[in-house]
Amino acid sequence: MALIVQKYGGTSVGTVERIQHVAAKVAKEVAAGNQIVVTVSAMSGQTNKLIELATEIDEDLLPREYDVLVSTGEQVTIALLSMALNKIGCKAKSYTGSQIAIKTDSFFTKARIKSIDADRVQADLDDGNVIVVAGFQGVDDNGNITTLGRGGSDTTAVAMAAVLKAQECQIFTDVDGVYTTDPRIEPRARRLEQLTFEEMLEMASLGSKVLQIRAVEFAGKYSVPLRVLSSFEDGPGTLITYEDNIMERPKIAGIALNKDEAKLTILGVPDKPGVAHHILGPISEANMEVDMIVQNTGEDGTTDFTFTIHKNDYNKALDILLKTSERLGARKVSGDDRIVKLSLVGVGMRSHAGIANKMFASLAEEKINIRMISTSEIKISVVINERYAELAVRTLHEAFELENSTVA
């Protein structure tokens, strides 16, 4: 008997018929002798509808009340799925995040899980129940409902798998696995049979929408095997595991494209210790995450500082940077929210030279200008104009022959 945690996203439970389909899949696993915990998202479109209702009242949403509101979407789904399971003779109980005591910090809309009390869940599992858990939500030490941010149901599922020591955490989505790149951009993109946690973490952080980055972090930290599967068709999906478990390693696993980037530059600030802190400190205090950073020092004793942030934070960050510019006596502040970040990812890069040069040459042949470059052991990221995004993806996919199963 195996203990398996399954997660179904919004499209997988978007209608009553689809919820019944999920119930049938879960019941099949139970009939095979497995213990099942199911984590679900809100039905597709429901969270957006709730947000629209809130913005009709006030566009400046109160974070605490926002979490109270949007958490109700998952509560609808868990009740309906539990009903569907019981209807077909499969014992099931639904639980909200607070009922399971998924304890989080108090950062509303972006809370992080601190602990989970699994005793109640384990007792119900041992009593023959399927446990249906509301994803995306928890409760802080003061009893406030919190949410984990978009995609947080993935994190809930992995956290449940970790605390219950599940054999596998299966993430069911509307795609049948992780691909070398977005098949909608490059039709020749290939489904990957396996990825390392490190590669998946990079791809999630660099723009791949299949899994939430925090879920991958959790899985790697607590050694939870992850498998990405389709809710609508059978197949092996993509297993996310350890590098040691993957015998043959291509140089490049895939190409990630992040369209949610914006770039800010402050020119002519004094080149002295602490300048980076003075620039980025206020950005961090406003709870905005900085991604790529480039600093250039001139001969006149000043420096130019460029960084990227999430596009949704662009206007707010620009206002903060303008105030910082006045304090530091900078020459100019500029920004651009019409950029994308394109990344090659693969642990095989560690033992292969020349990949960066091949990447740059391939883009140059298509007259695609590179604005920023960032590298690590297993990734090379470039910032380019958004108009060249899809051309760049197709160019690199072909240059590195990612459509082949053994060549990269």
C-alpha positions as CSV (number, residue, x, y, z in Angstrom):
1,M,0.0,0.0,0.0
2,A,1.3,3.4,-1.0
3,L,0.4,6.8,0.4
4,I,0.1,9.2,-2.6
5,V,-0.7,12.9,-2.6
6,Q,-2.5,14.2,-5.7
7,K,-3.1,17.8,-6.7
8,Y,-5.7,18.9,-9.3
9,G,-5.6,22.4,-10.6
10,G,-8.5,24.7,-11.6
11,T,-9.1,23.4,-15.1
12,S,-9.1,19.8,-13.8
13,V,-12.0,20.7,-11.5
14,G,-13.6,23.4,-13.6
15,T,-17.0,21.8,-13.9
16,V,-19.1,19.3,-12.0
17,E,-18.4,16.7,-14.8
18,R,-14.6,17.2,-14.4
19,I,-14.9,16.9,-10.6
20,Q,-16.7,13.6,-11.1
21,H,-14.0,12.6,-13.5
22,V,-11.4,13.4,-10.8
23,A,-13.4,11.4,-8.2
24,A,-13.4,8.4,-10.5
25,K,-9.6,8.6,-10.9
26,V,-9.1,8.9,-7.1
27,A,-11.5,5.9,-6.5
28,K,-9.4,3.8,-8.9
29,E,-6.3,4.5,-6.8
30,V,-8.1,3.6,-3.6
31,A,-9.4,0.3,-5.2
32,A,-5.7,-0.5,-6.0
33,G,-5.0,-0.3,-2.2
34,N,-3.5,3.1,-2.0
35,Q,-4.1,5.8,0.6
36,I,-4.9,9.1,-1.1
37,V,-4.8,12.7,-0.1
38,V,-6.1,15.1,-2.7
39,T,-5.3,18.8,-2.8
40,V,-7.4,21.0,-5.1
41,S,-7.5,24.5,-6.4
42,A,-10.6,26.6,-7.0
43,M,-12.7,25.8,-10.0
44,S,-11.2,27.6,-13.1
45,G,-12.1,31.2,-13.2
46,Q,-13.6,31.4,-9.7
47,T,-10.7,33.2,-8.1
48,N,-10.7,35.9,-10.8
49,K,-14.5,36.3,-10.3
50,L,-14.0,36.8,-6.6
51,I,-11.2,39.4,-7.2
52,E,-13.5,41.2,-9.6
53,L,-16.2,41.4,-7.0
54,A,-13.7,42.9,-4.5
55,T,-12.4,45.5,-6.9
56,E,-15.9,46.7,-7.6
57,I,-16.0,47.8,-4.0
58,D,-12.4,49.0,-3.7
59,E,-9.4,48.6,-6.1
60,D,-7.0,48.9,-3.1
61,L,-7.7,45.5,-1.7
62,L,-7.2,45.0,2.0
63,P,-4.8,42.0,2.2
64,R,-6.4,40.3,5.1
65,E,-9.9,40.5,3.6
66,Y,-8.6,39.5,0.2
67,D,-7.3,36.2,1.7
68,V,-10.6,35.6,3.5
69,L,-12.4,36.1,0.2
70,V,-10.3,34.2,-2.3
71,S,-9.8,31.2,0.0
72,T,-13.5,30.4,-0.4
73,G,-12.9,29.2,-3.9
74,E,-11.0,26.1,-2.8
75,Q,-13.6,25.5,-0.1
76,V,-16.3,25.0,-2.8
77,T,-14.1,22.5,-4.6
78,I,-13.2,20.3,-1.7
79,A,-16.9,20.0,-0.7
80,L,-18.0,19.1,-4.2
81,L,-15.2,16.6,-4.7
82,S,-15.9,15.0,-1.3
83,M,-19.5,14.7,-2.2
84,A,-18.6,13.1,-5.6
85,L,-16.4,10.6,-3.9
86,N,-18.9,9.6,-1.3
87,K,-21.6,9.3,-4.0
88,I,-19.6,6.5,-5.8
89,G,-18.9,4.7,-2.5
90,C,-15.5,6.1,-1.7
91,K,-15.3,7.4,1.9
92,A,-14.0,11.0,1.8
93,K,-13.6,14.0,4.1
94,S,-12.9,17.6,3.1
95,Y,-10.7,19.9,5.1
96,T,-9.8,23.6,4.9
97,G,-6.3,24.7,5.6
98,S,-7.2,26.0,9.1
99,Q,-9.0,22.7,9.9
100,I,-5.8,20.7,9.2
101,A,-3.8,23.5,11.0
102,I,-1.6,24.4,8.1
103,K,0.2,27.1,10.1
104,T,1.7,30.0,8.1
105,D,3.4,33.3,8.8
106,S,1.2,36.5,8.6
107,F,2.2,37.8,5.2
108,F,-1.2,38.0,3.6
109,T,-1.5,37.0,-0.1
110,K,2.1,35.6,0.0
111,A,2.1,33.5,3.2
112,R,4.7,30.8,3.8
113,I,4.0,27.5,5.5
114,K,5.6,27.0,9.0
115,S,4.1,23.7,10.1
116,I,1.3,21.2,9.5
117,D,-0.4,19.0,12.1
118,A,-0.8,15.7,10.2
119,D,-2.1,13.6,13.1
120,R,-5.8,14.2,12.2
121,V,-5.2,13.5,8.5
122,Q,-3.3,10.3,9.2
123,A,-6.0,9.0,11.5
124,D,-8.6,9.6,8.9
125,L,-6.5,7.9,6.3
126,D,-6.0,4.9,8.5
127,D,-9.8,4.8,8.9
128,G,-10.2,4.3,5.1
129,N,-11.0,7.9,4.1
130,V,-9.7,9.9,1.1
131,I,-8.7,13.3,2.5
132,V,-9.6,16.3,0.3
133,V,-7.6,19.3,1.3
134,A,-8.1,22.9,0.2
135,G,-5.0,24.1,-1.5
136,F,-3.5,27.6,-1.4
137,Q,-4.5,28.5,2.1
138,G,-3.5,28.2,5.8
139,V,-3.9,30.0,9.1
140,D,-1.5,32.2,11.1
141,D,-0.9,32.1,14.8
142,N,-3.7,34.7,15.4
143,G,-6.3,32.6,13.6
144,N,-6.3,34.7,10.4
145,I,-6.9,33.0,7.1
146,T,-3.9,33.3,4.8
147,T,-3.2,32.4,1.2
148,L,0.1,31.2,-0.3
149,G,0.0,33.2,-3.6
150,R,-0.9,32.1,-7.1
151,G,-0.1,28.5,-7.6
152,G,-0.1,27.9,-3.9
153,S,-2.1,24.7,-4.2
154,D,1.1,23.0,-5.6
155,T,2.9,24.0,-2.4
156,T,0.1,22.7,-0.2
157,A,0.3,19.3,-2.0
158,V,4.0,19.0,-1.6
159,A,4.0,20.1,2.0
160,M,1.3,17.5,2.7
161,A,3.4,14.9,1.0
162,A,6.4,15.8,3.0
163,V,4.7,15.7,6.4
164,L,2.9,12.5,5.6
165,K,6.1,10.9,4.0
166,A,4.2,10.1,0.9
167,Q,5.7,7.9,-1.8
168,E,5.0,10.4,-4.5
169,C,3.3,13.8,-5.0
170,Q,1.4,13.8,-8.3
171,I,0.6,17.2,-9.8
172,F,-2.3,16.8,-12.3
173,T,-2.6,19.7,-14.8
174,D,-4.0,20.4,-18.3
175,V,-0.6,19.3,-19.8
176,D,0.9,15.8,-19.8
177,G,4.3,16.8,-18.4
178,V,7.1,19.3,-18.6
179,Y,8.3,20.1,-22.1
180,T,11.6,21.3,-23.5
181,T,9.8,24.6,-24.0
182,D,6.3,25.9,-24.5
183,P,4.7,23.8,-27.2
184,R,2.4,26.7,-28.2
185,I,5.6,28.6,-29.2
186,E,7.6,25.6,-30.6
187,P,5.4,22.8,-31.9
188,R,8.5,20.5,-31.9
189,A,8.9,20.8,-28.2
190,R,9.4,17.4,-26.5
191,R,8.0,16.0,-23.3
192,L,10.8,15.3,-20.8
193,E,10.7,11.9,-19.0
194,Q,12.8,13.1,-16.1
195,L,14.2,16.3,-14.7
196,T,16.3,17.0,-11.6
197,F,14.9,19.2,-8.8
198,E,17.6,21.7,-9.6
199,E,16.5,21.9,-13.3
200,M,12.8,22.1,-12.4
201,L,13.5,24.8,-9.8
202,E,15.3,26.9,-12.4
203,M,12.6,26.4,-15.0
204,A,9.9,27.3,-12.5
205,S,11.7,30.4,-11.4
206,L,12.5,31.4,-15.0
207,G,9.0,31.3,-16.3
208,S,7.8,27.8,-16.7
209,K,4.2,27.8,-15.4
210,V,3.8,24.1,-14.9
211,L,4.9,24.1,-11.2
212,Q,5.1,26.8,-8.6
213,I,8.7,27.5,-7.6
214,R,8.0,27.2,-3.9
215,A,6.5,23.7,-4.4
216,V,9.7,22.6,-6.2
217,E,11.8,24.0,-3.3
218,F,9.7,22.1,-0.8
219,A,10.0,18.9,-2.8
220,G,13.8,19.2,-3.1
221,K,14.2,20.1,0.6
222,Y,12.1,17.2,1.9
223,S,13.0,14.7,-0.8
224,V,9.5,14.4,-2.2
225,P,9.4,12.7,-5.6
226,L,7.2,14.9,-7.9
227,R,5.4,13.8,-11.0
228,V,3.6,16.1,-13.4
229,L,0.6,14.4,-15.1
230,S,-2.4,15.2,-17.3
231,S,-5.8,15.1,-15.7
232,F,-7.4,14.3,-19.1
233,E,-5.3,11.5,-20.6
234,D,-3.2,8.7,-19.3
235,G,0.6,8.7,-19.5
236,P,3.8,8.6,-17.5
237,G,4.2,12.4,-17.2
238,T,7.5,13.9,-16.1
239,L,9.2,12.7,-12.9
240,I,11.2,15.3,-11.0
241,T,13.9,13.5,-9.1
242,Y,17.6,13.6,-8.1
243,E,20.5,14.0,-10.6
244,D,21.9,10.6,-9.4
245,N,18.8,8.9,-10.6
246,I,19.2,10.1,-14.2
247,M,21.8,8.1,-16.0
248,E,22.1,10.0,-19.3
249,R,22.2,13.7,-19.0
250,P,21.7,16.0,-22.1
251,K,23.5,19.3,-21.9
252,I,20.3,21.3,-22.1
253,A,17.0,20.2,-20.5
254,G,14.8,23.0,-21.7
255,I,14.2,26.7,-22.5
256,A,12.2,28.9,-20.2
257,L,10.6,32.1,-21.2
258,N,9.4,34.7,-18.6
259,K,7.2,37.4,-20.0
260,D,6.5,38.9,-16.5
261,E,9.8,40.9,-16.3
262,A,10.5,44.6,-16.2
263,K,13.9,46.4,-16.1
264,L,14.8,49.5,-14.1
265,T,18.1,51.5,-14.3
266,I,19.5,54.2,-12.1
267,L,22.3,56.1,-13.7
268,G,25.2,58.1,-12.2
269,V,25.0,57.1,-8.5
270,P,28.1,57.5,-6.3
271,D,30.4,54.5,-6.5
272,K,30.9,53.8,-2.9
273,P,30.2,50.9,-0.4
274,G,26.6,50.4,0.4
275,V,25.1,51.9,-2.8
276,A,23.5,48.6,-3.8
277,H,21.8,48.5,-0.3
278,H,20.6,52.0,-0.7
279,I,19.0,51.2,-4.1
280,L,17.6,47.8,-3.4
281,G,16.7,48.2,0.3
282,P,13.6,50.2,-0.3
283,I,12.5,47.8,-3.0
284,S,12.9,44.9,-0.7
285,E,11.1,46.6,2.2
286,A,8.1,47.1,-0.2
287,N,8.0,43.3,-0.5
288,M,9.2,43.2,-4.2
289,E,11.7,40.6,-5.4
290,V,14.6,41.6,-7.5
291,D,15.9,39.2,-10.1
292,M,18.9,40.0,-12.4
293,I,21.3,42.7,-11.4
294,V,24.0,44.4,-13.4
295,Q,26.3,47.2,-12.1
296,N,28.7,49.1,-14.3
297,T,31.3,51.5,-12.8
298,G,32.5,54.5,-14.8
299,E,35.8,56.4,-14.6
300,D,34.1,59.5,-13.2
301,G,33.5,57.8,-9.8
302,T,29.9,57.0,-10.5
303,T,28.1,53.7,-11.3
304,D,25.0,52.7,-13.3
305,F,22.8,50.0,-11.6
306,T,20.2,47.9,-13.5
307,F,17.9,45.3,-12.1
308,T,14.8,43.4,-13.1
309,I,11.6,42.8,-11.2
310,H,8.1,41.4,-11.8
311,K,6.2,43.4,-14.3
312,N,3.3,43.9,-11.9
313,D,5.6,45.7,-9.5
314,Y,7.1,48.0,-12.2
315,N,5.2,51.2,-11.5
316,K,5.5,50.9,-7.8
317,A,9.3,50.2,-8.0
318,L,9.8,53.1,-10.4
319,D,8.2,55.5,-7.9
320,I,10.5,54.2,-5.2
321,L,13.6,54.4,-7.4
322,L,12.8,58.0,-8.3
323,K,12.8,58.9,-4.7
324,T,16.0,57.0,-4.1
325,S,17.5,58.9,-7.1
326,E,16.8,62.2,-5.4
327,R,18.4,61.1,-2.1
328,L,21.5,59.7,-3.9
329,G,21.9,62.5,-6.4
330,A,21.7,60.2,-9.4
331,R,21.8,61.5,-12.9
332,K,18.8,59.7,-14.3
333,V,16.3,56.9,-13.8
334,S,14.9,54.8,-16.7
335,G,12.7,51.7,-17.1
336,D,11.4,49.3,-19.6
337,D,8.4,46.9,-19.1
338,R,8.6,45.6,-22.7
339,I,11.2,42.9,-22.1
340,V,11.3,39.1,-21.6
341,K,13.8,36.8,-20.0
342,L,15.0,33.8,-22.0
343,S,16.9,31.0,-20.3
344,L,18.7,27.8,-21.2
345,V,18.5,25.3,-18.3
346,G,20.4,22.0,-17.8
347,V,22.7,20.4,-15.2
348,G,24.6,19.0,-18.2
349,M,26.0,22.5,-18.7
350,R,28.5,21.9,-15.9
351,S,30.6,19.6,-18.1
352,H,30.2,21.3,-21.5
353,A,31.9,24.5,-22.6
354,G,30.8,26.8,-25.4
355,I,27.1,26.7,-24.7
356,A,26.9,30.5,-23.9
357,N,28.8,31.3,-27.1
358,K,26.5,29.1,-29.2
359,M,23.5,30.8,-27.6
360,F,24.8,34.3,-28.2
361,A,25.8,33.5,-31.8
362,S,22.4,31.9,-32.6
363,L,20.6,35.0,-31.3
364,A,23.0,37.3,-33.2
365,E,22.2,35.6,-36.5
366,E,18.6,36.6,-36.0
367,K,19.6,40.2,-35.1
368,I,18.3,39.8,-31.6
369,N,20.0,42.2,-29.2
370,I,20.8,41.1,-25.7
371,R,20.2,43.7,-22.9
372,M,21.4,41.7,-19.9
373,I,23.1,38.4,-19.2
374,S,23.1,36.2,-16.1
375,T,24.7,32.8,-15.6
376,S,25.0,30.0,-13.1
377,E,26.3,26.4,-13.2
378,I,23.1,25.2,-14.8
379,K,21.5,28.2,-16.6
380,I,22.2,31.1,-18.9
381,S,19.6,33.8,-18.9
382,V,19.3,36.8,-21.3
383,V,17.0,39.8,-21.3
384,I,15.7,40.7,-24.8
385,N,12.9,42.9,-26.3
386,E,9.5,41.2,-26.0
387,R,8.9,41.4,-29.7
388,Y,11.6,38.8,-30.3
389,A,10.5,36.3,-27.6
390,E,9.0,33.6,-29.7
391,L,11.6,33.9,-32.5
392,A,14.3,33.5,-29.9
393,V,12.7,30.4,-28.4
394,R,12.4,28.7,-31.7
395,T,15.9,29.7,-32.7
396,L,17.5,28.2,-29.6
397,H,15.3,25.1,-29.6
398,E,16.6,24.4,-33.2
399,A,20.2,25.4,-32.4
400,F,20.5,23.0,-29.5
401,E,18.4,20.2,-31.2
402,L,16.0,19.9,-28.3
403,E,13.4,18.1,-30.4
404,N,15.7,15.0,-30.3
405,S,15.5,12.7,-27.3
406,T,19.2,12.2,-26.8
407,V,20.9,15.3,-28.3
408,A,21.1,18.7,-26.7
